[in-house]
């Protein structure tokens, strides 16, 4: 297996449906501009409450993707 070098970016996915939907929306949007996404980590979960009900979910994601090109000098 060839060694990889990864870059990590941090984004926030949002949803009015669920935490899982916020994660999926974040990954889907990031995949439009990032190539070689290999993993994600949920760093933080927040939400908005109005009138005693959850109205919005926010999930901070760390997304890892491998850099293109050779790792050799």
HTML snippet that shows the backbone in 3Dmol.js (N, CA, C, O; Angstrom):
<script src="https://3Dmol.org/build/3Dmol-min.js"></script>
<div id="view" style="width:600px;height:400px;position:relative"></div>
<script>
const pdb = `
ATOM      1  N   UNK A   1       0.842  -1.182   0.000  1.00  0.00           N
ATOM      2  CA  UNK A   1       0.000   0.000   0.000  1.00  0.00           C
ATOM      3  C   UNK A   1       0.881   1.236   0.000  1.00  0.00           C
ATOM      4  O   UNK A   1       1.830   1.333   0.779  1.00  0.00           O
ATOM      5  N   UNK A   2       0.568   2.173  -0.869  1.00  0.00           N
ATOM      6  CA  UNK A   2       1.324   3.418  -0.979  1.00  0.00           C
ATOM      7  C   UNK A   2       0.998   4.324   0.210  1.00  0.00           C
ATOM      8  O   UNK A   2      -0.164   4.435   0.599  1.00  0.00           O
ATOM      9  N   UNK A   3       2.017   4.974   0.794  1.00  0.00           N
ATOM     10  CA  UNK A   3       1.734   5.897   1.901  1.00  0.00           C
ATOM     11  C   UNK A   3       0.955   7.120   1.394  1.00  0.00           C
ATOM     12  O   UNK A   3       1.133   7.546   0.253  1.00  0.00           O
ATOM     13  N   UNK A   4       0.113   7.666   2.231  1.00  0.00           N
ATOM     14  CA  UNK A   4      -0.698   8.830   1.872  1.00  0.00           C
ATOM     15  C   UNK A   4      -0.356  10.000   2.782  1.00  0.00           C
ATOM     16  O   UNK A   4       0.056   9.818   3.927  1.00  0.00           O
ATOM     17  N   UNK A   5      -0.532  11.183   2.257  1.00  0.00           N
ATOM     18  CA  UNK A   5      -0.463  12.406   3.049  1.00  0.00           C
ATOM     19  C   UNK A   5      -1.857  13.007   2.992  1.00  0.00           C
ATOM     20  O   UNK A   5      -2.434  13.153   1.914  1.00  0.00           O
ATOM     21  N   UNK A   6      -2.396  13.355   4.153  1.00  0.00           N
ATOM     22  CA  UNK A   6      -3.755  13.868   4.229  1.00  0.00           C
ATOM     23  C   UNK A   6      -3.787  15.341   4.604  1.00  0.00           C
ATOM     24  O   UNK A   6      -2.915  15.834   5.320  1.00  0.00           O
ATOM     25  N   UNK A   7      -4.796  16.027   4.115  1.00  0.00           N
ATOM     26  CA  UNK A   7      -5.107  17.389   4.502  1.00  0.00           C
ATOM     27  C   UNK A   7      -6.439  17.318   5.223  1.00  0.00           C
ATOM     28  O   UNK A   7      -7.300  16.515   4.862  1.00  0.00           O
ATOM     29  N   UNK A   8      -6.617  18.153   6.243  1.00  0.00           N
ATOM     30  CA  UNK A   8      -7.866  18.191   6.996  1.00  0.00           C
ATOM     31  C   UNK A   8      -8.480  19.581   6.861  1.00  0.00           C
ATOM     32  O   UNK A   8      -7.801  20.590   7.052  1.00  0.00           O
ATOM     33  N   UNK A   9      -9.753  19.625   6.535  1.00  0.00           N
ATOM     34  CA  UNK A   9     -10.501  20.874   6.524  1.00  0.00           C
ATOM     35  C   UNK A   9     -11.665  20.746   7.499  1.00  0.00           C
ATOM     36  O   UNK A   9     -12.113  19.642   7.808  1.00  0.00           O
ATOM     37  N   UNK A  10     -12.140  21.876   7.973  1.00  0.00           N
ATOM     38  CA  UNK A  10     -13.248  21.874   8.915  1.00  0.00           C
ATOM     39  C   UNK A  10     -14.412  22.635   8.299  1.00  0.00           C
ATOM     40  O   UNK A  10     -14.253  23.757   7.819  1.00  0.00           O
ATOM     41  N   UNK A  11     -15.588  22.008   8.318  1.00  0.00           N
ATOM     42  CA  UNK A  11     -16.796  22.628   7.783  1.00  0.00           C
ATOM     43  C   UNK A  11     -17.931  22.449   8.794  1.00  0.00           C
ATOM     44  O   UNK A  11     -17.795  21.712   9.770  1.00  0.00           O
ATOM     45  N   UNK A  12     -19.038  23.126   8.547  1.00  0.00           N
ATOM     46  CA  UNK A  12     -20.238  22.952   9.367  1.00  0.00           C
ATOM     47  C   UNK A  12     -21.390  22.589   8.437  1.00  0.00           C
ATOM     48  O   UNK A  12     -21.760  23.369   7.560  1.00  0.00           O
ATOM     49  N   UNK A  13     -21.957  21.396   8.636  1.00  0.00           N
ATOM     50  CA  UNK A  13     -23.140  20.964   7.908  1.00  0.00           C
ATOM     51  C   UNK A  13     -24.372  21.317   8.723  1.00  0.00           C
ATOM     52  O   UNK A  13     -24.351  21.239   9.951  1.00  0.00           O
ATOM     53  N   UNK A  14     -25.446  21.706   8.046  1.00  0.00           N
ATOM     54  CA  UNK A  14     -26.668  22.100   8.748  1.00  0.00           C
ATOM     55  C   UNK A  14     -27.875  21.361   8.190  1.00  0.00           C
ATOM     56  O   UNK A  14     -27.875  20.908   7.045  1.00  0.00           O
ATOM     57  N   UNK A  15     -28.904  21.251   9.025  1.00  0.00           N
ATOM     58  CA  UNK A  15     -30.138  20.590   8.601  1.00  0.00           C
ATOM     59  C   UNK A  15     -31.266  20.948   9.558  1.00  0.00           C
ATOM     60  O   UNK A  15     -31.040  21.201  10.742  1.00  0.00           O
ATOM     61  N   UNK A  16     -32.468  20.965   9.035  1.00  0.00           N
ATOM     62  CA  UNK A  16     -33.651  21.107   9.889  1.00  0.00           C
ATOM     63  C   UNK A  16     -34.253  19.741  10.212  1.00  0.00           C
ATOM     64  O   UNK A  16     -35.233  19.648  10.950  1.00  0.00           O
ATOM     65  N   UNK A  17     -33.652  18.665   9.646  1.00  0.00           N
ATOM     66  CA  UNK A  17     -34.204  17.313   9.788  1.00  0.00           C
ATOM     67  C   UNK A  17     -33.553  16.535  10.930  1.00  0.00           C
ATOM     68  O   UNK A  17     -34.244  16.062  11.833  1.00  0.00           O
ATOM     69  N   UNK A  18     -32.197  16.399  10.891  1.00  0.00           N
ATOM     70  CA  UNK A  18     -31.516  15.572  11.891  1.00  0.00           C
ATOM     71  C   UNK A  18     -30.011  15.832  11.869  1.00  0.00           C
ATOM     72  O   UNK A  18     -29.492  16.488  10.966  1.00  0.00           O
ATOM     73  N   UNK A  19     -29.332  15.312  12.868  1.00  0.00           N
ATOM     74  CA  UNK A  19     -27.870  15.386  12.916  1.00  0.00           C
ATOM     75  C   UNK A  19     -27.277  14.611  11.747  1.00  0.00           C
ATOM     76  O   UNK A  19     -26.356  15.087  11.084  1.00  0.00           O
ATOM     77  N   UNK A  20     -27.802  13.422  11.498  1.00  0.00           N
ATOM     78  CA  UNK A  20     -27.303  12.601  10.391  1.00  0.00           C
ATOM     79  C   UNK A  20     -27.458  13.317   9.051  1.00  0.00           C
ATOM     80  O   UNK A  20     -26.576  13.238   8.197  1.00  0.00           O
ATOM     81  N   UNK A  21     -28.562  14.004   8.870  1.00  0.00           N
ATOM     82  CA  UNK A  21     -28.791  14.743   7.633  1.00  0.00           C
ATOM     83  C   UNK A  21     -27.804  15.911   7.513  1.00  0.00           C
ATOM     84  O   UNK A  21     -27.329  16.211   6.418  1.00  0.00           O
ATOM     85  N   UNK A  22     -27.500  16.559   8.624  1.00  0.00           N
ATOM     86  CA  UNK A  22     -26.517  17.644   8.608  1.00  0.00           C
ATOM     87  C   UNK A  22     -25.140  17.120   8.202  1.00  0.00           C
ATOM     88  O   UNK A  22     -24.421  17.777   7.448  1.00  0.00           O
ATOM     89  N   UNK A  23     -24.773  15.938   8.701  1.00  0.00           N
ATOM     90  CA  UNK A  23     -23.492  15.319   8.326  1.00  0.00           C
ATOM     91  C   UNK A  23     -23.492  15.008   6.833  1.00  0.00           C
ATOM     92  O   UNK A  23     -22.545  15.349   6.123  1.00  0.00           O
ATOM     93  N   UNK A  24     -24.547  14.365   6.361  1.00  0.00           N
ATOM     94  CA  UNK A  24     -24.616  13.992   4.945  1.00  0.00           C
ATOM     95  C   UNK A  24     -24.588  15.214   4.043  1.00  0.00           C
ATOM     96  O   UNK A  24     -23.920  15.199   3.010  1.00  0.00           O
ATOM     97  N   UNK A  25     -25.295  16.262   4.410  1.00  0.00           N
ATOM     98  CA  UNK A  25     -25.295  17.490   3.616  1.00  0.00           C
ATOM     99  C   UNK A  25     -23.901  18.109   3.568  1.00  0.00           C
ATOM    100  O   UNK A  25     -23.464  18.589   2.523  1.00  0.00           O
ATOM    101  N   UNK A  26     -23.215  18.096   4.693  1.00  0.00           N
ATOM    102  CA  UNK A  26     -21.858  18.632   4.732  1.00  0.00           C
ATOM    103  C   UNK A  26     -20.905  17.851   3.847  1.00  0.00           C
ATOM    104  O   UNK A  26     -20.137  18.443   3.088  1.00  0.00           O
ATOM    105  N   UNK A  27     -20.945  16.531   3.935  1.00  0.00           N
ATOM    106  CA  UNK A  27     -20.068  15.677   3.120  1.00  0.00           C
ATOM    107  C   UNK A  27     -20.406  15.815   1.642  1.00  0.00           C
ATOM    108  O   UNK A  27     -19.507  15.916   0.807  1.00  0.00           O
ATOM    109  N   UNK A  28     -21.694  15.820   1.312  1.00  0.00           N
ATOM    110  CA  UNK A  28     -22.112  15.951  -0.084  1.00  0.00           C
ATOM    111  C   UNK A  28     -21.627  17.268  -0.671  1.00  0.00           C
ATOM    112  O   UNK A  28     -21.107  17.300  -1.787  1.00  0.00           O
ATOM    113  N   UNK A  29     -21.794  18.350   0.071  1.00  0.00           N
ATOM    114  CA  UNK A  29     -21.355  19.661  -0.438  1.00  0.00           C
ATOM    115  C   UNK A  29     -19.839  19.714  -0.568  1.00  0.00           C
ATOM    116  O   UNK A  29     -19.327  20.213  -1.570  1.00  0.00           O
ATOM    117  N   UNK A  30     -19.114  19.212   0.417  1.00  0.00           N
ATOM    118  CA  UNK A  30     -17.650  19.231   0.367  1.00  0.00           C
ATOM    119  C   UNK A  30     -17.128  18.413  -0.809  1.00  0.00           C
ATOM    120  O   UNK A  30     -16.108  18.762  -1.403  1.00  0.00           O
ATOM    121  N   UNK A  31     -17.820  17.329  -1.148  1.00  0.00           N
ATOM    122  CA  UNK A  31     -17.354  16.474  -2.239  1.00  0.00           C
ATOM    123  C   UNK A  31     -17.472  17.145  -3.605  1.00  0.00           C
ATOM    124  O   UNK A  31     -16.906  16.652  -4.580  1.00  0.00           O
ATOM    125  N   UNK A  32     -18.193  18.256  -3.692  1.00  0.00           N
ATOM    126  CA  UNK A  32     -18.276  19.006  -4.943  1.00  0.00           C
ATOM    127  C   UNK A  32     -16.965  19.722  -5.258  1.00  0.00           C
ATOM    128  O   UNK A  32     -16.655  19.959  -6.426  1.00  0.00           O
ATOM    129  N   UNK A  33     -16.195  20.065  -4.230  1.00  0.00           N
ATOM    130  CA  UNK A  33     -14.953  20.823  -4.452  1.00  0.00           C
ATOM    131  C   UNK A  33     -13.702  20.110  -3.950  1.00  0.00           C
ATOM    132  O   UNK A  33     -12.593  20.495  -4.323  1.00  0.00           O
ATOM    133  N   UNK A  34     -13.846  19.088  -3.118  1.00  0.00           N
ATOM    134  CA  UNK A  34     -12.694  18.342  -2.613  1.00  0.00           C
ATOM    135  C   UNK A  34     -12.655  16.968  -3.264  1.00  0.00           C
ATOM    136  O   UNK A  34     -13.679  16.297  -3.389  1.00  0.00           O
ATOM    137  N   UNK A  35     -11.460  16.558  -3.676  1.00  0.00           N
ATOM    138  CA  UNK A  35     -11.289  15.206  -4.228  1.00  0.00           C
ATOM    139  C   UNK A  35     -10.630  14.321  -3.171  1.00  0.00           C
ATOM    140  O   UNK A  35      -9.973  14.808  -2.251  1.00  0.00           O
ATOM    141  N   UNK A  36     -10.818  13.039  -3.320  1.00  0.00           N
ATOM    142  CA  UNK A  36     -10.148  12.027  -2.492  1.00  0.00           C
ATOM    143  C   UNK A  36     -10.537  12.091  -1.013  1.00  0.00           C
ATOM    144  O   UNK A  36      -9.707  11.836  -0.140  1.00  0.00           O
ATOM    145  N   UNK A  37     -11.800  12.432  -0.731  1.00  0.00           N
ATOM    146  CA  UNK A  37     -12.257  12.421   0.668  1.00  0.00           C
ATOM    147  C   UNK A  37     -12.229  10.982   1.155  1.00  0.00           C
ATOM    148  O   UNK A  37     -12.777  10.087   0.512  1.00  0.00           O
ATOM    149  N   UNK A  38     -11.586  10.770   2.295  1.00  0.00           N
ATOM    150  CA  UNK A  38     -11.455   9.421   2.809  1.00  0.00           C
ATOM    151  C   UNK A  38     -12.118   9.185   4.158  1.00  0.00           C
ATOM    152  O   UNK A  38     -12.440   8.047   4.499  1.00  0.00           O
ATOM    153  N   UNK A  39     -12.325  10.251   4.930  1.00  0.00           N
ATOM    154  CA  UNK A  39     -12.911  10.069   6.250  1.00  0.00           C
ATOM    155  C   UNK A  39     -13.436  11.397   6.791  1.00  0.00           C
ATOM    156  O   UNK A  39     -13.129  12.466   6.264  1.00  0.00           O
ATOM    157  N   UNK A  40     -14.229  11.305   7.850  1.00  0.00           N
ATOM    158  CA  UNK A  40     -14.679  12.509   8.549  1.00  0.00           C
ATOM    159  C   UNK A  40     -14.741  12.220  10.041  1.00  0.00           C
ATOM    160  O   UNK A  40     -14.803  11.070  10.475  1.00  0.00           O
ATOM    161  N   UNK A  41     -14.723  13.283  10.796  1.00  0.00           N
ATOM    162  CA  UNK A  41     -14.834  13.196  12.257  1.00  0.00           C
ATOM    163  C   UNK A  41     -15.822  14.270  12.698  1.00  0.00           C
ATOM    164  O   UNK A  41     -15.725  15.417  12.262  1.00  0.00           O
ATOM    165  N   UNK A  42     -16.769  13.906  13.557  1.00  0.00           N
ATOM    166  CA  UNK A  42     -17.681  14.895  14.118  1.00  0.00           C
ATOM    167  C   UNK A  42     -16.962  15.564  15.285  1.00  0.00           C
ATOM    168  O   UNK A  42     -16.656  14.924  16.291  1.00  0.00           O
ATOM    169  N   UNK A  43     -16.698  16.861  15.136  1.00  0.00           N
ATOM    170  CA  UNK A  43     -15.962  17.595  16.154  1.00  0.00           C
ATOM    171  C   UNK A  43     -16.897  18.263  17.160  1.00  0.00           C
ATOM    172  O   UNK A  43     -16.553  18.410  18.333  1.00  0.00           O
ATOM    173  N   UNK A  44     -18.077  18.664  16.698  1.00  0.00           N
ATOM    174  CA  UNK A  44     -18.991  19.389  17.575  1.00  0.00           C
ATOM    175  C   UNK A  44     -20.409  19.278  17.022  1.00  0.00           C
ATOM    176  O   UNK A  44     -20.607  19.244  15.808  1.00  0.00           O
ATOM    177  N   UNK A  45     -21.387  19.222  17.913  1.00  0.00           N
ATOM    178  CA  UNK A  45     -22.786  19.200  17.515  1.00  0.00           C
ATOM    179  C   UNK A  45     -23.520  20.297  18.280  1.00  0.00           C
ATOM    180  O   UNK A  45     -23.411  20.412  19.501  1.00  0.00           O
ATOM    181  N   UNK A  46     -24.269  21.098  17.526  1.00  0.00           N
ATOM    182  CA  UNK A  46     -25.048  22.176  18.129  1.00  0.00           C
ATOM    183  C   UNK A  46     -26.444  22.159  17.524  1.00  0.00           C
ATOM    184  O   UNK A  46     -26.698  21.493  16.521  1.00  0.00           O
ATOM    185  N   UNK A  47     -27.331  22.899  18.150  1.00  0.00           N
ATOM    186  CA  UNK A  47     -28.670  23.035  17.601  1.00  0.00           C
ATOM    187  C   UNK A  47     -29.300  24.333  18.025  1.00  0.00           C
ATOM    188  O   UNK A  47     -28.825  25.011  18.935  1.00  0.00           O
ATOM    189  N   UNK A  48     -30.375  24.665  17.351  1.00  0.00           N
ATOM    190  CA  UNK A  48     -31.132  25.866  17.669  1.00  0.00           C
ATOM    191  C   UNK A  48     -32.494  25.432  18.196  1.00  0.00           C
ATOM    192  O   UNK A  48     -33.122  24.528  17.645  1.00  0.00           O
ATOM    193  N   UNK A  49     -32.940  26.074  19.252  1.00  0.00           N
ATOM    194  CA  UNK A  49     -34.228  25.745  19.868  1.00  0.00           C
ATOM    195  C   UNK A  49     -35.129  26.973  19.814  1.00  0.00           C
ATOM    196  O   UNK A  49     -34.707  28.080  20.145  1.00  0.00           O
ATOM    197  N   UNK A  50     -36.358  26.768  19.398  1.00  0.00           N
ATOM    198  CA  UNK A  50     -37.360  27.834  19.404  1.00  0.00           C
ATOM    199  C   UNK A  50     -38.654  27.269  19.974  1.00  0.00           C
ATOM    200  O   UNK A  50     -39.116  26.204  19.563  1.00  0.00           O
ATOM    201  N   UNK A  51     -39.218  27.980  20.905  1.00  0.00           N
ATOM    202  CA  UNK A  51     -40.474  27.556  21.542  1.00  0.00           C
ATOM    203  C   UNK A  51     -40.382  26.144  22.107  1.00  0.00           C
ATOM    204  O   UNK A  51     -41.345  25.381  22.046  1.00  0.00           O
ATOM    205  N   UNK A  52     -39.218  25.800  22.657  1.00  0.00           N
ATOM    206  CA  UNK A  52     -39.036  24.500  23.293  1.00  0.00           C
ATOM    207  C   UNK A  52     -38.841  23.341  22.332  1.00  0.00           C
ATOM    208  O   UNK A  52     -38.849  22.187  22.760  1.00  0.00           O
ATOM    209  N   UNK A  53     -38.664  23.618  21.032  1.00  0.00           N
ATOM    210  CA  UNK A  53     -38.479  22.556  20.044  1.00  0.00           C
ATOM    211  C   UNK A  53     -37.196  22.780  19.257  1.00  0.00           C
ATOM    212  O   UNK A  53     -36.809  23.916  18.985  1.00  0.00           O
ATOM    213  N   UNK A  54     -36.549  21.686  18.898  1.00  0.00           N
ATOM    214  CA  UNK A  54     -35.348  21.763  18.061  1.00  0.00           C
ATOM    215  C   UNK A  54     -35.784  22.172  16.660  1.00  0.00           C
ATOM    216  O   UNK A  54     -36.660  21.553  16.056  1.00  0.00           O
ATOM    217  N   UNK A  55     -35.147  23.238  16.155  1.00  0.00           N
ATOM    218  CA  UNK A  55     -35.519  23.727  14.827  1.00  0.00           C
ATOM    219  C   UNK A  55     -34.385  23.611  13.809  1.00  0.00           C
ATOM    220  O   UNK A  55     -34.621  23.701  12.604  1.00  0.00           O
ATOM    221  N   UNK A  56     -33.161  23.412  14.286  1.00  0.00           N
ATOM    222  CA  UNK A  56     -32.021  23.392  13.374  1.00  0.00           C
ATOM    223  C   UNK A  56     -30.856  22.647  14.020  1.00  0.00           C
ATOM    224  O   UNK A  56     -30.600  22.805  15.214  1.00  0.00           O
ATOM    225  N   UNK A  57     -30.159  21.845  13.241  1.00  0.00           N
ATOM    226  CA  UNK A  57     -28.979  21.120  13.701  1.00  0.00           C
ATOM    227  C   UNK A  57     -27.748  21.660  12.982  1.00  0.00           C
ATOM    228  O   UNK A  57     -27.803  21.954  11.788  1.00  0.00           O
ATOM    229  N   UNK A  58     -26.640  21.789  13.705  1.00  0.00           N
ATOM    230  CA  UNK A  58     -25.353  22.184  13.127  1.00  0.00           C
ATOM    231  C   UNK A  58     -24.303  21.194  13.599  1.00  0.00           C
ATOM    232  O   UNK A  58     -24.173  20.937  14.796  1.00  0.00           O
ATOM    233  N   UNK A  59     -23.549  20.635  12.648  1.00  0.00           N
ATOM    234  CA  UNK A  59     -22.519  19.656  12.975  1.00  0.00           C
ATOM    235  C   UNK A  59     -21.190  20.117  12.379  1.00  0.00           C
ATOM    236  O   UNK A  59     -21.061  20.272  11.165  1.00  0.00           O
ATOM    237  N   UNK A  60     -20.206  20.333  13.250  1.00  0.00           N
ATOM    238  CA  UNK A  60     -18.863  20.689  12.785  1.00  0.00           C
ATOM    239  C   UNK A  60     -18.132  19.403  12.439  1.00  0.00           C
ATOM    240  O   UNK A  60     -18.011  18.499  13.265  1.00  0.00           O
ATOM    241  N   UNK A  61     -17.645  19.335  11.200  1.00  0.00           N
ATOM    242  CA  UNK A  61     -16.969  18.140  10.704  1.00  0.00           C
ATOM    243  C   UNK A  61     -15.528  18.449  10.349  1.00  0.00           C
ATOM    244  O   UNK A  61     -15.233  19.493   9.767  1.00  0.00           O
ATOM    245  N   UNK A  62     -14.637  17.545  10.697  1.00  0.00           N
ATOM    246  CA  UNK A  62     -13.275  17.558  10.185  1.00  0.00           C
ATOM    247  C   UNK A  62     -13.259  16.534   9.061  1.00  0.00           C
ATOM    248  O   UNK A  62     -13.575  15.365   9.278  1.00  0.00           O
ATOM    249  N   UNK A  63     -12.893  16.969   7.867  1.00  0.00           N
ATOM    250  CA  UNK A  63     -12.894  16.092   6.705  1.00  0.00           C
ATOM    251  C   UNK A  63     -11.464  15.871   6.256  1.00  0.00           C
ATOM    252  O   UNK A  63     -10.718  16.826   6.042  1.00  0.00           O
ATOM    253  N   UNK A  64     -11.078  14.599   6.112  1.00  0.00           N
ATOM    254  CA  UNK A  64      -9.733  14.258   5.659  1.00  0.00           C
ATOM    255  C   UNK A  64      -9.747  13.800   4.214  1.00  0.00           C
ATOM    256  O   UNK A  64     -10.581  12.988   3.813  1.00  0.00           O
ATOM    257  N   UNK A  65      -8.808  14.332   3.433  1.00  0.00           N
ATOM    258  CA  UNK A  65      -8.676  13.883   2.051  1.00  0.00           C
ATOM    259  C   UNK A  65      -7.204  13.744   1.714  1.00  0.00           C
ATOM    260  O   UNK A  65      -6.371  14.504   2.208  1.00  0.00           O
ATOM    261  N   UNK A  66      -6.886  12.770   0.869  1.00  0.00           N
ATOM    262  CA  UNK A  66      -5.486  12.529   0.527  1.00  0.00           C
ATOM    263  C   UNK A  66      -5.052  13.496  -0.572  1.00  0.00           C
ATOM    264  O   UNK A  66      -5.807  13.796  -1.497  1.00  0.00           O
ATOM    265  N   UNK A  67      -3.823  13.970  -0.444  1.00  0.00           N
ATOM    266  CA  UNK A  67      -3.247  14.876  -1.436  1.00  0.00           C
ATOM    267  C   UNK A  67      -2.829  14.091  -2.672  1.00  0.00           C
ATOM    268  O   UNK A  67      -2.388  12.945  -2.575  1.00  0.00           O
ATOM    269  N   UNK A  68      -2.971  14.709  -3.810  1.00  0.00           N
ATOM    270  CA  UNK A  68      -2.608  14.068  -5.060  1.00  0.00           C
ATOM    271  C   UNK A  68      -1.112  14.210  -5.299  1.00  0.00           C
ATOM    272  O   UNK A  68      -0.476  15.138  -4.800  1.00  0.00           O
ATOM    273  N   UNK A  69      -0.556  13.273  -6.072  1.00  0.00           N
ATOM    274  CA  UNK A  69       0.850  13.343  -6.432  1.00  0.00           C
ATOM    275  C   UNK A  69       1.695  12.400  -5.603  1.00  0.00           C
ATOM    276  O   UNK A  69       1.220  11.782  -4.650  1.00  0.00           O
ATOM    277  N   UNK A  70       2.951  12.302  -5.984  1.00  0.00           N
ATOM    278  CA  UNK A  70       3.885  11.385  -5.322  1.00  0.00           C
ATOM    279  C   UNK A  70       4.316  11.933  -3.966  1.00  0.00           C
ATOM    280  O   UNK A  70       4.456  13.143  -3.788  1.00  0.00           O
ATOM    281  N   UNK A  71       4.523  11.027  -3.014  1.00  0.00           N
ATOM    282  CA  UNK A  71       5.032  11.416  -1.700  1.00  0.00           C
ATOM    283  C   UNK A  71       6.538  11.287  -1.633  1.00  0.00           C
ATOM    284  O   UNK A  71       7.136  11.611  -0.607  1.00  0.00           O
ATOM    285  N   UNK A  72       7.172  10.816  -2.713  1.00  0.00           N
ATOM    286  CA  UNK A  72       8.628  10.658  -2.742  1.00  0.00           C
ATOM    287  C   UNK A  72       9.297  11.916  -3.218  1.00  0.00           C
ATOM    288  O   UNK A  72       8.723  12.674  -3.999  1.00  0.00           O
ATOM    289  N   UNK A  73      10.538  12.153  -2.744  1.00  0.00           N
ATOM    290  CA  UNK A  73      11.298  13.334  -3.155  1.00  0.00           C
ATOM    291  C   UNK A  73      11.932  13.121  -4.501  1.00  0.00           C
ATOM    292  O   UNK A  73      12.613  14.011  -5.010  1.00  0.00           O
TER     293      UNK A  73
END
`;
const viewer = $3Dmol.createViewer("view");
viewer.addModel(pdb, "pdb");
viewer.setStyle({}, {cartoon: {color: "spectrum"}});
viewer.zoomTo();
viewer.render();
</script>
